[in-house]
Amino acid sequence: MLNFIKKLDNNGILVKINKPVSVNYEMASIIKSVQRRPILFTKPVLKNGRKSEYPVIANLCPTRQLLAKALDTEEKNILKKILDAINNPTKPAYTKEEYEEIDTDLSKLPILTHFKKDGGPYVSAGVVVANDPEYGINCSFHRMMVIGKDRMVIRILPRHLNQYIERGLKEFSICIGMEPNVLLASAISPAIGQSELEIANTMKPTKITEIDSHVVPCADFVMIAELTGETDKEGPFVDLTETYDIVREQPIIKIKKIFVRRDAIYHAILPGGLEHKILMGVPREPTIFNEVNKVCECKNVYITPGGCSWLHAVISIKKKRKDDGRNAIEAAFRGHKSLKHVVVVDDDINIFNPDDVEWAIATRFQADSDLVIKRNEYGSSLDPSADPQTRKTTKLGLDCTIPFDKNFESFSKVDTPSKNKIKIDDYLDN
């Protein structure tokens, strides 16, 4: 992570806050005010009023442009790069890293309390690295609420980590402060048994190391945690929708050891902020792409920020058959189970421009024939309008592709009248 932070600083992108800033609400307020730029706090103040030993970085990858910079690619090639990494994983290289073991006292770390109704301070950029004898290493994001000196409540969904636990896992590591490609890969949720670290390594060379018998990606902070067998209330917590998620009984973990790398920087992700949305939304684009591409030629996918980077998607296809649009809608819902609304457009529409997408809805969509409604479907627990217990919701798809039997030109925007490129300065008085 330090290498990318230096790159941001050298390019004049990094914002540095050299004044003391409290981790209790104040830091989150500053992060929210400059969401589109990375920000480094050099003098964090802990909840007890003491100065933290560790700086805090936030907004590491809050935009697609910065994510592309982190992956050494162009913005337009992000989806292609992730798809290539999923389809062609490669083993990362081992390295030796020097770590110092510190007290297992979470109050000495600059863990933020973000919003007034939060259940407590939250580790928001923690990636759990778990190992299963059969399936191998799994990396996944989990929010963790501090409830004591060495205890946290961890939110665990019924996904791979939960499967590992059901198979007997009791101890795992928690990594904080990693390179963006590792963060992105940890949010992808590939098939069980496929290593997120191998996906990260294909995106960009990745180093792994061993700490206390745990194989982990090189991170600034590594905690060794164990499940206690107890549960406690987790939350309230602001999630992707920028609304409070419901409070649930979740597992308690005990922090057994904490290891810190030299010159460590603590990474904090603002809940509901742009970085949170980029890291959670972008990894769902390739899963949608793969499903849609099974039924028609998919050109691109965009999980929109206006849809909380989770609930809405726009999909570009090359239409070759009458039902390609409707089939793409059905496939999109299979590719991302939490998806609520999807718009499918022809490949002449710029899916990253909301005006272009709205134009396609206005000129190529008829509600009586092009609307797909799916009632009583499982959706996202983050959607406050869905049933909070069952997650049941109504899903909507808009087929905004040109009717197969119609003339393409009659549905297309006209070109500039002159064939020559116009330079407006040539027509203005000096």
Summary of the structure (lengths in Angstrom):
residues: 430
radius of gyration: 23.1
end to end distance: 50.5
largest distance: 78.0
contacts: 1430
relative contact order: 0.11
helix: 28%
strand: 30%
